[in-house]
Amino acid sequence: MEPQTLRPGHLTAHQTARLLGITLGGVRQLVHRGQLTRSGGSPRQPWYSVADVQALNAKRPTREAA
């Protein structure tokens, strides 16, 4: 199977998780709850829109280090 080239303006699930500070399971939960929508890729390697991820990140409360 040929790897897909990531389109500009999109993030992989790993990049999305890293940006949001959550696990891949957390990304899947956001999708399941309807808070984040896949915007391409494949079922096993979804892509997410940078704008959607940034908007979601802006809505999340910030966590301060202890």
C-alpha positions, 0 to 999 in steps of 0.5 A: 500500500502506498503511503498518502501525502499529507495535504497542506493545512492538515495534521496527522493523528499523532501531530494532533495529539501532540498539539493538544497534549493528549493521547491518540485515544483522546483524539479518537474520543474527540472524534467520537463525541463530535468535537473534532472531524476527520478531514481526509486520509484513510480510516487507519490514518486520518487527517485533521484540519489545522484550523479545526485543531487550533480552534479546539485547542483555543477552547480548551482550558489551559493547564498550569504546571505544578 
